[in-house]
Amino acid sequence: MADTARETIHPGGELRGRLRVAMPLTFGPTHFAPVLAEMARLHPQLHIHTSYSDRFVDLIAEGFDCAIRVGHLADSNMLARRIGWTCAKYVATPDYIRKHGSPETPEEFLTHEVVMQGTETWLAMDGDKAVTLKPRGRFKADNAVALVAAALAGIGLAGLPEELIGGHLASGALVPVMTRYPPPKLGIYVVRPPGQHPARKIRVLTEMLIECFEEPSESHEN
């Protein structure tokens, strides 16, 4: 049944029914959960079910109304609304740099071990141009917090969101590398299955997230 058919709204505008949201384990509890909690407070007849995982979630097959995703969206038939941005840095420990040197260019970067999610392609910005990197690494994890731990252990270079490493940068435990070729900004999106109009509960959540992150933008299809 379509979202709009499932949703019931009180005459006063209160939301009813159920809202199922998938969000990343890395950012979800700290950055997005407070918004969902506030939404539940404002709409006491709305049941909100959230699932936190850094794995890719099939929204249709698993019955989610929407997802919050961070990063570069893969091509799909999902509809996405950008609600904000986050930034990342390429980093390493001082001990790693003493032993292996600090890469200054994408070519040098590729000679180093990295800690990574899988076999993903990375990007580095050369001015307005994106340079594709295909790094290699023996430590892989599907959670950014685990990658922070690996980076702090000096296993390799890492590309990590600033929100997760700000304290480590301030203390000097991690230092930026390849600063002339930083990672591109990462978009934060509300993603939903295709349909002509989003359910009002998804629109309300999206508006609350935009207000929180102060990055309104146009929706687009991916």
C-alpha positions as CSV (number, residue, x, y, z in Angstrom):
1,M,0.0,0.0,0.0
2,A,1.3,3.4,-0.9
3,D,2.6,5.7,1.9
4,T,-0.1,8.3,1.2
5,A,-2.8,5.6,1.5
6,R,-1.4,4.3,4.8
7,E,-1.1,7.7,6.4
8,T,-3.9,9.2,8.4
9,I,-3.8,12.8,9.5
10,H,-5.9,14.3,12.3
11,P,-7.9,17.4,11.4
12,G,-5.4,19.5,13.5
13,G,-2.5,18.3,11.4
14,E,-1.2,15.5,13.7
15,L,0.4,12.6,12.0
16,R,-0.7,9.1,12.6
17,G,0.3,5.6,11.5
18,R,3.9,4.3,11.3
19,L,7.1,5.7,9.9
20,R,10.0,3.2,9.3
21,V,13.3,4.9,8.7
22,A,16.7,3.3,7.9
23,M,19.8,5.3,8.8
24,P,23.5,4.8,9.2
25,L,24.9,3.4,12.5
26,T,27.8,5.8,12.2
27,F,25.8,9.1,12.2
28,G,22.3,7.9,13.1
29,P,22.3,7.8,16.9
30,T,24.2,11.1,17.3
31,H,23.1,13.3,14.5
32,F,19.6,12.0,13.3
33,A,18.0,10.3,16.3
34,P,17.4,13.6,18.1
35,V,15.3,14.8,15.2
36,L,13.3,11.6,15.1
37,A,12.8,11.9,18.9
38,E,11.5,15.5,18.5
39,M,9.2,14.3,15.7
40,A,7.8,11.7,18.0
41,R,7.2,14.3,20.7
42,L,5.4,16.6,18.4
43,H,3.2,13.8,17.0
44,P,2.3,11.4,19.8
45,Q,0.0,9.3,17.5
46,L,2.8,8.6,15.1
47,H,4.8,5.3,15.6
48,I,8.4,5.7,14.6
49,H,10.5,2.7,14.0
50,T,14.2,3.2,13.2
51,S,16.9,0.8,12.1
52,Y,20.6,1.7,12.4
53,S,23.1,0.0,10.1
54,D,25.9,1.0,7.8
55,R,25.0,-1.7,5.3
56,F,23.0,-0.8,2.2
57,V,19.3,-1.3,2.9
58,D,16.8,-2.2,0.2
59,L,14.0,0.1,1.1
60,I,11.3,-1.6,-0.9
61,A,12.2,-5.2,0.0
62,E,12.6,-4.4,3.7
63,G,9.5,-2.2,4.0
64,F,11.1,1.1,4.9
65,D,9.3,4.4,4.2
66,C,12.6,6.2,3.7
67,A,16.3,6.2,4.6
68,I,18.8,8.8,5.6
69,R,22.1,8.3,3.8
70,V,25.4,10.1,3.9
71,G,27.9,10.2,1.0
72,H,27.7,9.8,-2.7
73,L,24.5,8.1,-3.8
74,A,24.7,5.2,-6.2
75,D,22.5,5.3,-9.3
76,S,19.1,3.9,-8.6
77,N,15.4,4.6,-9.1
78,M,15.2,6.0,-5.6
79,L,14.2,9.6,-5.1
80,A,16.5,11.7,-2.9
81,R,16.3,15.1,-1.2
82,R,19.6,16.6,0.0
83,I,19.2,18.0,3.5
84,G,22.8,19.1,4.2
85,W,26.5,18.4,3.8
86,T,29.4,17.0,5.8
87,C,33.1,17.2,5.1
88,A,35.8,14.6,5.3
89,K,39.6,14.6,5.5
90,Y,42.4,12.2,4.6
91,V,44.3,11.5,7.7
92,A,47.1,9.4,9.3
93,T,48.8,9.1,12.6
94,P,52.2,10.9,13.1
95,D,53.8,7.5,13.7
96,Y,52.5,6.2,10.3
97,I,53.9,9.3,8.6
98,R,57.3,8.8,10.3
99,K,57.5,5.3,9.0
100,H,55.9,5.6,5.6
101,G,55.9,9.3,4.7
102,S,53.0,11.6,4.0
103,P,51.5,11.5,0.5
104,E,51.2,14.9,-1.2
105,T,49.6,13.8,-4.5
106,P,47.0,11.2,-5.7
107,E,49.8,9.2,-7.3
108,E,51.7,9.0,-4.0
109,F,48.5,8.3,-2.1
110,L,48.0,5.1,-4.1
111,T,51.3,3.7,-2.9
112,H,50.0,3.6,0.7
113,E,47.8,1.2,2.6
114,V,44.4,2.6,3.6
115,V,41.7,1.5,6.0
116,M,38.5,1.2,4.0
117,Q,34.9,-0.1,3.8
118,G,35.4,-2.5,1.0
119,T,36.6,-2.2,-2.6
120,E,35.2,1.3,-3.1
121,T,36.5,4.0,-5.3
122,W,37.6,7.2,-3.5
123,L,37.7,10.7,-4.9
124,A,40.1,13.6,-4.4
125,M,39.4,17.2,-5.5
126,D,41.9,18.9,-7.7
127,G,40.3,22.3,-7.7
128,D,36.9,21.8,-9.3
129,K,38.0,18.4,-10.9
130,A,37.4,15.1,-9.1
131,V,40.3,12.6,-9.3
132,T,39.4,9.0,-9.0
133,L,41.4,6.8,-6.6
134,K,41.3,3.1,-6.3
135,P,43.1,2.5,-3.0
136,R,44.3,-0.8,-1.5
137,G,44.0,-1.9,2.1
138,R,44.0,-5.0,4.3
139,F,41.8,-3.6,7.0
140,K,38.1,-3.3,6.0
141,A,35.1,-2.5,8.0
142,D,31.5,-1.4,7.3
143,N,31.4,1.1,10.1
144,A,33.3,4.4,10.2
145,V,33.9,4.3,13.9
146,A,35.8,1.0,13.4
147,L,37.8,2.7,10.7
148,V,38.7,5.5,13.1
149,A,40.1,2.9,15.5
150,A,42.1,1.3,12.7
151,A,43.5,4.7,11.6
152,L,44.5,5.5,15.2
153,A,46.3,2.2,15.4
154,G,48.5,3.4,12.5
155,I,47.3,0.6,10.1
156,G,47.0,3.0,7.2
157,L,45.6,6.2,5.7
158,A,41.9,6.9,6.2
159,G,39.3,9.2,4.7
160,L,36.9,10.0,7.5
161,P,34.1,12.6,8.3
162,E,35.3,15.5,10.3
163,E,32.6,14.9,12.9
164,L,34.2,11.7,13.9
165,I,37.8,12.8,14.0
166,G,37.7,16.4,15.2
167,G,38.9,15.5,18.7
168,H,41.7,13.4,17.3
169,L,42.8,16.2,15.0
170,A,42.8,18.7,17.8
171,S,44.9,16.4,20.0
172,G,47.3,15.5,17.2
173,A,46.5,11.8,17.3
174,L,45.6,12.2,13.6
175,V,47.0,14.7,11.2
176,P,45.7,15.6,7.7
177,V,47.5,14.3,4.6
178,M,47.2,15.3,0.9
179,T,45.6,18.6,1.9
180,R,45.9,20.0,-1.6
181,Y,43.6,17.2,-2.8
182,P,40.8,16.9,-0.2
183,P,37.8,14.6,-0.4
184,P,34.7,16.1,-1.9
185,K,31.9,17.2,0.4
186,L,29.5,14.4,1.3
187,G,25.8,15.0,0.9
188,I,23.2,14.0,3.5
189,Y,20.0,12.8,1.9
190,V,16.5,11.6,2.7
191,V,15.9,8.8,0.2
192,R,12.5,7.2,-0.6
193,P,11.1,4.7,-3.0
194,P,9.8,6.2,-6.3
195,G,6.3,7.7,-6.2
196,Q,4.5,10.8,-7.4
197,H,4.2,12.4,-4.0
198,P,6.0,11.7,-0.7
199,A,3.8,10.9,2.3
200,R,3.3,13.8,4.6
201,K,5.2,12.1,7.4
202,I,8.3,11.9,5.1
203,R,7.9,15.6,4.1
204,V,7.6,16.6,7.8
205,L,10.8,14.6,8.7
206,T,12.6,16.1,5.7
207,E,11.6,19.6,6.7
208,M,12.8,19.0,10.3
209,L,16.1,17.7,9.1
210,I,16.6,20.6,6.7
211,E,15.9,23.0,9.6
212,C,18.4,21.1,11.7
213,F,21.2,21.0,9.1
214,E,20.3,24.4,7.5
215,E,20.9,23.2,4.0
216,P,17.7,23.4,2.0
217,S,18.0,22.1,-1.6
218,E,15.9,20.8,-4.5
219,S,14.9,17.2,-4.6
220,H,16.2,15.0,-7.5
221,E,16.0,11.5,-8.7
222,N,19.0,9.1,-8.5
